[in-house]
Amino acid sequence: AAMAARCRLAARFHHIHGTNIRLDASHMQATRVESFANGLCFSQEPLAPGQIFLVEIEEKELGWCGHLRVGLTAHDPQSLEVVPEYSLPDLVNMGDTWVFAITRSHNRVVLEGGEAQSRGRPWEPFLLIARVRIPRDTLVGRSRPGRYSHILDDLYKMNVLPATARRSRIGVLYAPQPDGTADMHIVINGEDMGPSARGLPTTRPLYAVIDVFASTKSVRVIPVDYGFPSLQTLCRLVIQKHIVHRLAIDGLDLPPLLKSFCQHE
């Protein structure tokens, strides 16, 4: 219960952010209103070990080169005299910050001495990272219902949808290691990209960094509930398993709210 409460609190953007960022009233949506830079955002609270900070790309902007950047920092946003213009290289150059640029063809990090390997089947109910167990259902974005939406959903399932596409979901977390340090992991559409950085300190609070950069215009925080799936989520999984297309949900004898949940989430 304590972990769930902390996760809900941290699933918002900090009120300290880049000069071109505008937050909505809930502090869950961040939009860059000008230029291509000054789009730094931070989690409202430090992350707990194994807690993922997950965002969905809501809006893109043509004409810029580059995409979303994500990572972790040991700097308390409240302590920054000025929010840096860029996460890379400005914030990283301040030290104790680990940020990676998400590319259109982003794939798992290749571990030393071997090839990147798949970390579990894409539709297992939980994503396992070290000892961290995350409900996979929330980690995967879904298309809006439409004539060909099932095609887009299949692309999500195979994780071949570009990581920088609208409705792609990207998260960052750190997993403690036996030596007292932590590995940083980036998760894209329900798949672990591997340890993107190692040796992070666990003795200092670590905040998520989201840089709404260049062609990424707007992102929204997606809360992740840890523990057992809700009855509503279980109903959705059963319903979606037995229909050919999500538009068919409209013809089912179900409460309107459950129909909406099955179609849009």
C-alpha positions in Angstrom: 0.0 0.0 0.0 2.8 2.4 0.8 4.5 1.6 -2.5 1.3 2.2 -4.4 0.7 5.5 -2.6 4.3 6.6 -3.4 4.0 5.6 -7.0 0.8 7.6 -7.4 2.5 10.7 -5.9 5.6 10.4 -8.1 3.5 9.9 -11.3 3.4 13.6 -12.0 5.8 16.2 -13.3 7.7 18.4 -11.0 6.7 22.1 -10.9 10.4 22.9 -11.8 10.8 22.5 -15.6 12.3 24.0 -18.7 11.1 27.5 -19.8 9.3 26.2 -22.9 7.3 23.6 -21.0 3.7 24.1 -20.0 2.0 21.6 -17.6 -1.7 20.9 -17.4 -3.6 21.3 -14.1 -2.9 17.7 -13.1 0.9 18.0 -13.8 0.6 14.8 -15.8 0.8 16.3 -19.3 3.9 18.3 -20.4 3.8 20.3 -23.7 6.7 22.2 -25.3 5.1 25.4 -26.5 8.0 27.0 -28.4 11.3 26.2 -30.2 12.8 22.7 -29.9 14.7 23.0 -26.6 14.2 24.1 -23.0 11.9 21.1 -22.6 13.3 19.4 -19.5 10.9 17.8 -17.0 11.4 15.8 -13.9 9.4 13.5 -11.8 7.6 15.2 -8.9 9.3 12.9 -6.4 12.4 10.6 -6.4 11.7 7.2 -7.7 11.6 4.1 -5.4 13.8 1.2 -6.4 12.1 -0.7 -9.2 9.5 2.1 -9.7 9.0 3.0 -13.4 8.3 6.5 -14.5 6.2 6.0 -17.7 5.1 8.5 -20.3 3.1 8.3 -23.5 4.0 10.4 -26.5 0.8 12.4 -27.2 1.8 14.9 -29.9 4.6 15.2 -32.5 5.9 18.3 -34.3 7.4 18.1 -37.8 10.4 20.1 -38.9 12.8 19.2 -36.0 15.6 16.6 -35.9 15.7 14.5 -32.8 13.3 12.9 -30.3 12.4 12.3 -26.7 15.3 11.9 -24.2 14.9 10.0 -20.9 17.0 9.1 -17.9 17.7 9.7 -14.2 19.4 12.4 -12.2 20.6 12.6 -8.6 20.0 16.4 -8.7 17.0 17.6 -6.8 15.1 19.9 -9.4 14.4 22.2 -6.5 18.1 22.8 -6.1 18.7 23.9 -9.7 19.4 27.6 -10.0 18.6 27.4 -13.7 17.0 24.5 -15.5 19.5 23.5 -18.3 18.5 24.1 -21.9 19.3 20.5 -22.8 19.5 17.2 -21.0 22.3 16.2 -23.4 24.9 17.5 -22.8 24.0 20.3 -20.3 22.4 18.3 -17.5 24.6 15.3 -18.0 27.7 17.5 -17.8 26.6 18.5 -14.3 27.4 15.0 -13.2 25.3 12.3 -11.5 22.9 12.3 -14.4 22.3 9.5 -17.0 20.2 10.3 -20.1 19.7 8.5 -23.4 18.2 9.8 -26.6 15.3 7.6 -27.9 15.7 6.9 -31.6 13.1 5.8 -34.1 14.8 2.4 -34.4 15.7 2.1 -30.7 16.5 -1.4 -29.7 17.8 -3.3 -26.8 21.3 -2.5 -25.6 23.8 -5.1 -26.5 25.5 -6.5 -23.5 29.3 -6.9 -23.4 30.4 -10.1 -25.1 27.0 -11.0 -26.5 23.9 -10.1 -28.5 20.8 -8.5 -27.2 18.3 -11.1 -26.2 14.6 -11.0 -25.8 13.5 -10.6 -22.2 10.4 -12.7 -22.0 7.5 -13.1 -24.3 5.8 -9.8 -25.2 2.4 -10.8 -23.7 3.4 -12.4 -20.4 1.4 -10.5 -17.8 4.4 -9.1 -16.0 7.7 -7.6 -17.2 10.6 -8.9 -15.0 13.7 -6.8 -14.5 16.1 -8.1 -11.9 13.7 -8.5 -8.9 11.3 -5.9 -10.2 7.9 -7.2 -11.4 5.8 -4.7 -13.5 2.3 -5.3 -14.9 3.0 -5.3 -18.7 -0.5 -4.3 -19.7 0.0 -0.6 -18.7 3.4 -0.5 -20.4 2.1 -0.9 -23.9 0.3 1.9 -25.7 -2.9 1.2 -27.7 -4.3 2.8 -30.8 -7.6 4.6 -30.8 -10.5 2.4 -32.2 -10.7 2.6 -35.9 -11.0 0.6 -39.0 -7.3 -0.5 -39.1 -6.4 0.0 -35.4 -5.9 -3.7 -34.9 -2.9 -3.5 -37.3 -1.3 -0.8 -35.1 -2.0 -2.9 -32.0 -0.3 -5.9 -33.6 2.8 -3.7 -34.3 2.8 -2.8 -30.6 2.7 -6.5 -29.6 5.6 -7.2 -31.8 7.5 -4.1 -30.6 8.2 -3.0 -34.2 6.3 0.3 -33.9 8.8 3.1 -33.9 9.7 4.0 -30.4 9.2 7.7 -31.2 5.7 7.3 -32.7 2.5 8.8 -31.2 1.1 6.6 -28.4 4.4 4.9 -27.8 5.0 4.4 -24.1 8.5 4.9 -22.7 9.6 4.4 -19.1 12.7 4.6 -17.0 13.6 2.8 -13.7 16.6 1.7 -11.7 17.1 -1.8 -10.4 19.4 -2.3 -7.3 22.3 -4.7 -7.7 24.1 -6.9 -5.1 27.1 -4.5 -4.9 24.9 -1.7 -3.6 24.7 0.2 -6.9 21.9 0.2 -9.5 21.4 -0.3 -13.2 19.2 2.1 -15.2 16.7 0.4 -17.5 14.6 2.0 -20.3 11.4 0.2 -21.2 9.7 0.8 -24.6 6.2 -0.5 -25.3 6.5 -3.2 -22.7 10.0 -4.4 -23.6 13.1 -3.9 -21.5 15.9 -2.4 -23.5 18.5 -3.7 -21.1 20.8 -1.8 -18.6 21.5 1.5 -20.3 23.8 2.7 -17.4 25.4 0.9 -14.5 26.8 1.9 -11.2 24.2 4.4 -10.3 24.3 5.5 -6.6 21.4 4.2 -4.5 22.4 6.4 -1.5 21.0 9.5 -3.1 17.4 10.2 -4.4 17.0 9.6 -8.1 14.5 11.6 -10.1 13.3 10.7 -13.6 14.3 13.0 -16.4 12.1 13.5 -19.4 13.3 15.9 -22.1 10.5 16.9 -24.5 12.9 17.5 -27.3 12.7 18.4 -31.0 10.0 16.4 -32.8 8.4 15.2 -29.5 5.9 17.9 -28.7 3.8 16.6 -25.8 3.9 13.7 -23.4 1.6 12.4 -20.6 2.5 10.5 -17.5 0.9 7.0 -17.3 0.4 5.8 -13.7 1.4 2.2 -13.1 -0.3 0.1 -10.5 1.9 -2.5 -8.9 0.5 -5.7 -7.5 -2.4 -7.8 -8.7 -4.3 -6.7 -11.8 -7.7 -5.0 -11.0 -10.9 -6.9 -11.9 -11.5 -4.3 -14.6 -8.2 -5.0 -16.2 -8.8 -8.8 -16.0 -12.2 -8.3 -17.7 -10.6 -6.3 -20.4 -8.0 -9.0 -21.1 -10.7 -11.7 -21.4 -12.9 -9.5 -23.7 -10.1 -8.5 -26.0 -9.0 -12.1 -26.3 -12.3 -13.2 -27.6 -13.0 -10.5 -30.2 -11.6 -10.1 -33.7 -11.5 -6.3 -33.7 -12.0 -3.8 -30.9 -14.8 -2.1 -32.9 -16.8 -5.2 -32.1 -16.9 -4.2 -28.5 -19.6 -1.6 -29.4 -22.1 -4.4 -30.1 -21.5 -6.2 -26.8 -24.0 -6.0 -23.9 -21.6 -4.3 -21.5 -21.7 -1.1 -19.4 -20.5 1.9 -21.4 -17.6 2.6 -19.0 -16.3 -0.9 -19.4 -16.6 -0.6 -23.2 -14.7 2.6 -23.2 -12.0 1.1 -21.0 -11.6 -1.9 -23.3 -11.4 0.2 -26.4 -9.2 3.1 -25.3 -6.8 1.9 -22.6 
